[in-house]
Amino acid sequence: MIEPTNASHCMAHIYWDTLSKDTYLLVGNITNPVSHKQFQLWALLDNEPVDLGVFDITKEGQVLQMKDLYKAKAFIITLEPRGGSATPTMEAVYATGKL
């Protein structure tokens, strides 16, 4: 499993309805990066990243609706150029988790 690469203690909870495929993200203990960067959520399926969307933090405890998800083995939050990346750069991993 990929380990976080930054010094923060980011907390993230994924709420995933396997029937409706709705995916929600609750992130805490994290602050927005510089203006040219943005957080991006990824699902891992067969060791391949699947983009679930980019996000900014507007308030602590904010719940964000992300892209629908059909399958996953793990999740990763990375810091990417604003607008997101086609694949994770992996230079700054903020959170990881397995199912």
C-alpha positions as CSV (number, residue, x, y, z in Angstrom):
1,M,0.0,0.0,0.0
2,I,1.1,3.5,-0.7
3,E,2.1,5.5,2.4
4,P,1.4,9.2,2.9
5,T,4.4,11.3,1.9
6,N,3.6,14.6,3.7
7,A,4.0,15.5,7.4
8,S,0.3,16.2,7.9
9,H,-2.1,14.0,9.8
10,C,-5.0,14.2,7.3
11,M,-8.1,12.4,8.3
12,A,-10.4,11.1,5.5
13,H,-13.6,9.1,5.5
14,I,-15.1,7.6,2.3
15,Y,-18.8,6.9,2.2
16,W,-19.5,4.7,-0.7
17,D,-23.0,3.3,-1.6
18,T,-22.3,0.2,-3.6
19,L,-25.8,0.1,-4.9
20,S,-26.3,3.7,-6.0
21,K,-22.5,4.1,-6.7
22,D,-22.6,7.5,-4.9
23,T,-19.3,8.4,-3.3
24,Y,-18.8,11.0,-0.6
25,L,-15.6,12.3,1.0
26,L,-15.3,13.8,4.5
27,V,-11.8,15.3,5.1
28,G,-10.4,16.9,8.2
29,N,-7.1,18.2,9.6
30,I,-6.0,19.5,6.2
31,T,-5.7,23.0,4.8
32,N,-5.9,24.2,1.2
33,P,-2.6,24.2,-0.7
34,V,-1.2,27.1,-2.8
35,S,-3.6,28.4,-5.4
36,H,-2.0,26.4,-8.3
37,K,-2.5,23.1,-6.6
38,Q,-5.7,21.1,-5.7
39,F,-6.4,17.8,-3.9
40,Q,-7.5,14.8,-6.0
41,L,-9.2,11.6,-4.8
42,W,-8.3,8.3,-6.5
43,A,-9.7,4.8,-6.2
44,L,-7.3,1.9,-6.9
45,L,-8.6,-1.1,-8.8
46,D,-6.2,-3.8,-9.9
47,N,-3.3,-1.4,-9.0
48,E,-4.6,1.2,-11.5
49,P,-5.7,4.7,-10.3
50,V,-9.3,5.8,-11.1
51,D,-9.9,9.6,-10.9
52,L,-12.8,10.4,-8.5
53,G,-12.4,14.2,-8.8
54,V,-10.6,17.2,-7.4
55,F,-11.6,19.2,-4.4
56,D,-10.8,22.2,-2.3
57,I,-11.5,22.5,1.5
58,T,-13.9,25.4,2.3
59,K,-14.6,24.4,5.9
60,E,-13.6,21.7,8.4
61,G,-16.0,18.7,8.4
62,Q,-17.2,19.5,4.9
63,V,-18.8,16.5,3.0
64,L,-18.0,16.4,-0.7
65,Q,-19.8,14.4,-3.4
66,M,-17.2,12.9,-5.7
67,K,-17.6,11.0,-9.0
68,D,-19.6,7.7,-8.9
69,L,-17.6,4.6,-8.2
70,Y,-18.3,1.1,-9.3
71,K,-15.4,-0.8,-7.8
72,A,-12.3,-0.1,-5.6
73,K,-9.7,-1.9,-3.5
74,A,-8.2,1.3,-1.9
75,F,-8.3,5.1,-2.0
76,I,-5.6,7.8,-2.2
77,I,-5.7,11.6,-1.8
78,T,-2.9,13.4,-3.6
79,L,-1.9,17.0,-4.3
80,E,-2.0,17.8,-8.0
81,P,-1.9,20.8,-10.3
82,R,-5.2,22.8,-10.2
83,G,-7.8,21.0,-12.3
84,G,-6.3,17.5,-11.6
85,S,-4.1,15.1,-13.3
86,A,-4.8,12.1,-15.6
87,T,-2.7,9.9,-13.3
88,P,-1.5,10.7,-9.8
89,T,1.9,12.4,-9.6
90,M,2.5,10.7,-6.2
91,E,4.8,13.6,-5.1
92,A,2.5,14.5,-2.2
93,V,0.2,11.7,-0.9
94,Y,-2.1,13.1,1.9
95,A,-4.1,10.0,2.8
96,T,-4.5,6.3,1.9
97,G,-6.8,3.6,2.9
98,K,-7.8,0.0,1.9
99,L,-11.2,-1.6,1.8
